[in-house]
Amino acid sequence: GNGVRALTVELYSVGDVSNERIRDIIMALTRGKIALSQGTIYHFIRAFADLATPIMKRLRQTLLNKQVLCTDATVMTNNGVLNWVRNISSQDTVVYSAMEKKNIDELKRLDVLNEFAGTLVHDHETALYHFGLQHGECNVHLLRYLTKNIEDTGNSWAMKMRSLLCEMNEARKQRIKDKSTFSEEEISAYERAYCELINLGRQENHTTKPKWAKQGENSLLNRLEKYMQNHLLFLRDFAVPFDDNMSERDLRKCKNRQKMAGGFRSFDGLNMFCSI
């Protein structure tokens, strides 16, 4: 009946329980009177995923009407092969998509990305620059890279850059609280300070040792310089978050599934999980 079907999907999706354990739980709850095969359990889940199709279309349309979206991806195993799940999120809506690979061809299959005409916030995934109109990069990830650079090189510029970014974020929070914005002069002052620290980093990089730390630091400086407007977009547009933590939170469900129930036996199974 519908009660058993609903319980099956609830255990699968909310409880992150494997099909084999779902069978055992229902058998225990009914004292052995209901002994579902794993094929029957799969059929229940498949039917529910199919019922979700029209809802998924509405969710995608909701996302397309947003000004800012956050996105990230995490690894999920499919029959021992690494696949991916990508989320596209706003404050009140999230859609998950299964991807066989993490490349631009797979991204082009996602209709939300193809049609979205707003700002995308993401980690430093350059393939995503082919979608949307503007891009904000996650500054929490940048803070982690700066911390690693401090540990690897001991150079002062990275510590100062980290402090500057945190100062900008705190100042923005206060402006949001006060219902005001930064003036162009204030933004220009922050940008000058940002560029001065990049120049300091170039100077300190000349004496950085060992060689691998020098190369890593140079790559980080190049990224900071090339993508400055993307890292600092949160100063100009308060709808753009300082970080992409929303995406990481939305992907925890997928990581919980991976840890508790393991991977999937087919790509169809991964698609069903994303829909549900």
N, C-alpha and C positions, 0 to 999 in steps of 0.2 A: 504493500500500500504506500500512500504518499508519505506517511510518517517514516517508514524505513528508507524510502528514497531520499527524503530530506536529511535524515540523520547521516546517511552515507555521504552526501555531498558536504554536509557540515564537518564531518570528521576529516574528509579529504582536504577541504579548502581552508577552514578555520583552524582545525586541529593539526594540520600537516601530517596526517597519519597515512601510512602506506596502504595499498589495497589489501595486502595480505593481513595486516593488522586490523583493518576495518572489518574484514570477514570474521576474525576471531572475536572482536569486541561485540559485534551484533549477535554472534552465536552465544557469547557469555551472557549478554543482557536478556536474551530470550530463552536461556537454559537449553540451548541446542535445538530449539524448535524452528529457527530460521537459519539455515546454513546456505549462505549465498556463495556462489562461485565467484572467482575474481573476474570472470567474463561478464557476469551480471553486474557487478560493481562498476566495471568499466562502462557498461551500457548506461547505467544511471548517470554517471558523470558526463558521458558523451551527450546524453539528452539534455542535461542542464546547461552545458556549454552551448549547445545549439539554440536553446531558448534565450541565451544571453545576447545573441547576435543583434537584434534590434536595439537593445540597450546600449551595446558597444557603439553603434552608429550615432546615437544621441550624445554619448560621452565625447566622441571624437569631435562632433559639431560644437559642443560646449567648449572644448579646448581651442578650437579654431577661432572662437570669438574672444579669446583672452589676448591681452596686450603682451604678457610675459609668460613664458613657459620654462620649466626646468626639466632637464633630461640627464640620464646617466644609464649605465649598463652594468650588469653583473654576470659572472660565469654560472652556467647551469650545465650539468652533465646529461647527455642523452646517449644511452647505450654505450657509455664509456668515452664518448666523444664530447669535446668542449663546445657547447653552444652558448648563446647569450639571451638574456632577457633585458629589454630596454623599457624604461618607464618614460612617459611624458606627463608632466604634472603641473597643476596649478594648486592654489590653496584648497580648493574644494573638489577637485576632479583629478583622477589619474587613470591612464590607460597603459597596459602592459603589452609588449609585443615580443614574440619569440623570434630570434635571429640565428641563422646557422653560422654566420660569420659577423665580425665587427668591422665592416668596411662600407664604403660609400654605395656600392651596388645594393647591399642589404638595406641601407638607410633609405634609398630611393623607393623601396617598396612600402614605406610607411606613409600613408596618405596624409597624416597630420603634419609631418615634416614637409612634405611636398607642397602643401597648400598654405602653410602658416606664413603670415605676413607681419609678425611682430618680433619681439626680442627673445632669443634663446639664451638661457643661462646653463652653462655646462662646465665640466672639467676641461682640461686643455686637449680637446678632440678636434683637430683641425678639419676633419671630414665634415663636421657639422657646420662649418662656415659656408657650405654650399646651400644651406637652408635658412629661412628666416631673413629678416631685414637688418637686424642688429644682433650683437653678441656680447654677453657678459661672461667673464670667466670667474670660476670659483676662487676666491681669495683665501679660503681656509686651506685649500690644497697648496696655494702659493706660500702660505705661512709655513707649511710643513717642509717645503723645499728650502725655504730660507733657513729654517732651523737645522736641517741637515747640512746646509752649506756652512753654517756657523760651527757645527761639530766637526766637519771635515777640514775646514781651512782656518778657523779662528779669526777670519777677517771681520772688521767692524762694520762694513757697509750693510751686510745682510741683517745684522742685529738692528741697525738704525732703520732699515727699510721695513722690517717687521713692526717696529714701534710706530713708524709713520702710518702704515696701513691700519693698525689698531686704533691709532689716534683719529684717522679719518672716519672709521666706522663708529667710534664713540661720538664724534661730532655730528655725524649724520643722524644717529639715534636721538640726539638732543634736538636737532632741527625738526625731526618728525614729531617729537613730543611737543615742540613749540609751534608746530604747524607752519614752519617757514622753510626756506630753501637756501642753498649757498648762492652767493653772488658770483658773477664771472671772475671778479678779482680774487675771491677766496679759492675758487677752483683753480685758477691760474697759479696761485701761490703754492697749492698742493702739488700741481703738476711740475712746477719748477723744482720743488724739494725732491720729488720723485726722480727727476732727471739728474739732479745733482748727485744723488746717491748712486745712480747707475754709473755716472762718471767716476765717482770715488771707487766703485767696484772694479771698473776697468783698470784704474791705477793699481789697486791692491792685487788684481789678478796677475800682474806682471811678475810678482814674486811668490805667487801661490805654489806650494809643493804639497804632495807629490803631483806627478803629471796628470793622473786620473782626476784628482780634485780640481786642478786647474781647468781641465776640459769641461768638467761638469759645471763649474762656476761660470765659465764663459758661455755655455749653453743657456744657463739660467738668466744671465745678463741680456743675452740676445732676445730671449723670450720676453723679459720685462720691457725691453725697448720696443720691440715690434708690436706687442699687444698691450701697450700702455692704455690706450683708449678703452679697450675691452675690460681690463682690470679695474679701471677707474670709472666705468660707466655708472656705477652705483652712486657716484657723487652728483651726477647730472639728472638721473632719473631715479626717484625714490621708489618706484615700482619694481626696480631691479634689485634683488637681494645681494648682500655682500658675499654670499656663499651659495653653494649648491647643496646644502645639507638636506633640503626638502627631498631631493631625489634619493639620497642615501637612506633616509628614513623610510621612504616608500618602497625601497628595495629590500628592506629587512625581512619582509614576508617571504621573499624568494630565498634568501639565505637561510631562514629558519627551515623552509621546506627541504633545502639541500642537506642540512645537518640532521634533521629528524627523520626524514623519509627517504633520503637518498635522491638519486637522479631519476631520469625518465627512461622508459624502454623505447620510446619512439618520439619523433618530432611532433606528431599529432598530439601526443600526451602533453608535451610542453605547451603547445598552442591552447589546449583545453584548460590547463592550469592558468594561463594568462587571462583567458576570457572569464573564468570563474572568479 
